[in-house]
Every structure is written in structure tokens, then in C-alpha cells.
């Protein structure tokens, strides 16, 4: 049995399928009748089977029978015999059972086994997907689904299946093994190693002196970095719990500019025994995902600089920047929740909340952060900015004066504090006090922001006060 794409069907059948899909909510029984007839003549069409199953569930529900648990336990032998005898007939018989009970576990197991017998992994995967819905507490269904996709060479789908299972069964060894196998296979495929002989023999074909030179210096060349990554992937197969190997392969992918693969391998490394206890890996994962967002934004900005009228690109940039902000706030909030005494997370979270105009929440986090001397002055400055942004100018001035008093030298931080203090005075209508603050910056660094303009405008206004 081979897969049949929906577009390969007779156009008249395609129209009937479209009509059936439109009737899923209003007349699902009609959809069942139409789709069942089409499927009986086109058993290899996954799309028809998927839509049919939806219609059957609407009409018959998804509850399993009272004795399903008992029959499941004693039916594995009969399923194997039926599949071995005639896998196509076994599938047809299973479909007849599903027409009466769409969540029938044995029927889906039969389809999965028969599909694998027929070398039809897409159908087997569909059956396993149905099993994960019928029996979501059975971890084996997720492992079977992932392994089916691995054997089919669909490594992203395999990773997605295993990840879904790990959300329900954190730390499960079988799912962790699926992730390792899929990750390794994906990397080997990307490097195109598997169809050119084994990796070790390929290395021997290289010039020995060049190889030694490359191993002794930092790898920056993309091609070489991917070669190193492929070698590390093989080592991880032999040492799946070596966190150092995961760190190395992540570095190679970062050097190659492949952030997606770097993130994927880092996530796998975090599943190891040592990885679960290493908070720095979580921080690194957040940084890499942030870099990926920023890389997309940079590409869109460069495109808009060359094509400023591209509304689609402008919308994509806005959406990506919004997703990045939401991601950073969400992940930093999680870090604060789990590490409440880490004031670096508090400061970062407060700064992000300030940027999102969530001022009261920002003030609360920054007040915590100022307890750490490393973040105290910058936190007080940010609290002052929050008060000014919310119209509480007097409170803002108090904070900014405090921050100013704690920074003894005229460095960039103190300039920022004084500039914000001058701005607060301006908003309060206290122009003379604002100018005195701006003068302090002007005397040290006349090129700072627009201080020179503010000072010149003030003196011009003094020449002609009635103007």
C-alpha cells in the first residue's frame, strides 16, 4: 500500500471530500457516508482517513468501551496474526471497528502494525497519533510515534512527538532516547554524512596536517564547524549523558550560524542528568532563542532599508519584535519565580516590564533588585524613570536625586541619571532647576544626547525673554 495524496484523487472525488468537510458540523453523518465510500477505494489517503475520523468522533464520541482495558490486554497476539496473514484486510477490518467506536485502541494498534508491515509509516504515525489521544497516559504511544517518524527519516516530526510526550512524562528515558536518536540523525542528515561513507573514514581522507591545525584553533569556518558537529553527534551516540559533548556541539552550531540546531541540541543536553541541574544552560537557551529573534528582525530591517514600502515585511518585523518582547518577559518571569534571590533576574525582569509600560510591576521588581549593590544604582535610576513615566514626578525626582548622590564620578550612568532628573524638572515646570542639571552634563560632555541644544536654546531665550 502506498500513500495517496488528496490531489492525486479524481477531481470529482476531491469535490465530494470538500463538500463532506463543509458538513462536519452541520451534517456529520453525511460526511461519514461520503468519506467512508472514498476511503474504501483509496486506503492510502491519509487526508480522507483523518477527516473521516473527525466526523466519526462528532457522531459517536471518543469514549472507550467498558471492557476495552480487558480486550486490549488479550488482543496483541490476535492483532499480530491478522497483520501477518493479510495486512490490507486487517486495516479494512480495523476501519470497520472504528466506524462503530472511533477511539477503539485495538483497531488503531492494528492499523499501526499493518501499516508498518506494508512500509507505510505515514499511516502508522496517524494511528499512533490517534492512540495518544485515546490513551494520553500511555507513554509508549508517544515513543512509538516518535520512533515511527525516526525510521521514516522525518526527524522534526519525531522530535515534536517526543517533546509532546515529555511534557506529560518529564524525564522519561524512552522519550529521551527518541530525542537523542532524532537529533543525531537530523544532524548527520544535514551534514550529508550518511550517504558518503562513515564519518571516521571521511576524516582519514582529509589532509592530516590541516585536520590537526583545525582542531587546535577556534573553528570559525561554517563548513568546518558543521564537520565538527557531525563528529560530536557520533560521540553523543556513544556517550548520551556527556554534558560536555552537548556544550561542544552547541558551540559548533553557533559558529556555523545555525541557531536552530544549536537550540535543539542545547535542549537535548538539558535532558541529561547533569543538564537538569545546570541553570546556566537555561540561561544559554534563552540567550540563543533571543538571538534567533534578533537575527530575524535584523534581516527584516535590512530588507526594509532597501525596500521601505514593503508593508508585509513591516508587519512581519512588528510581529517578530512583539514575540521577542513577550518571550523575554515570559522566560525572565519564570526565572524570577524559580530563583527569587537572584537579583540579576529581578533587574532584567523589571527593565523588561518598564519597556512594556507595566510600570507598577516594574517598580516592584526593581525595588528587589536594588538590594544587590551591583544593581542598586541602575535600579534606583529605573525606578525614578517609572515614577516619571506614570506622572508621579515628585517621587521620580526623589529617586533620581538618591541615585545621583550614590554615583561619585561623572560616568555614563551619572550622566543618564542627571539627564533624567533634568527631564523630570522640565515636566514639573521647574525650568531653572532642569537647566542646572543639564549644565552639569554640558560642562563634562557637551556632546551628550541633546544637552548642547537645550543649553543653547535656554541662553537664546534669555536674550529675548518676551519672544
Secondary structure, 3 states (H helix, E strand, C coil): CCCCCHHHCCHHHHHHHHHHHHCCCCCHHHHHHHHHHHHHHCCCCHHHHHHHHHHHHHHHCCCCCCCHHHHHHHCHHHHHHHHHHCHHHHHHHHHHHHCCCCCCHHHHHHHHHHHHHCCCHHHHHHHHHHHHHHCCCCHHHHHHHHHHHHHCCCHHHHHHHHHHHHHHCCCCHHHHHHHHHHHHHHHHHHCCCCCCCCHHHHHHHCCHHHHHHHHHCCCCCHHHHHHHHHHHHHHHHHCCCCHHHHHHHHHHHHHCCCHHHHHHHHHHHCCCHHHHCCHHHHHHHHHHHHHHHHHHHHHHHHHHHHCCCCHHHHHHHHHHHHHHHHHHHHHHHHHHHHCCCCHHHHHHHHHHHHHCCCHHHHHHHHHHHCCCHHHHHHHHHHHHHHHHHCCCHHHHHHHHHHHHHHCCCCCHHHHHHHHHHHHHHHHCCCHHHHHHHHHHHHHHCCCCCCHHHHHHHHHHHHHCCCC
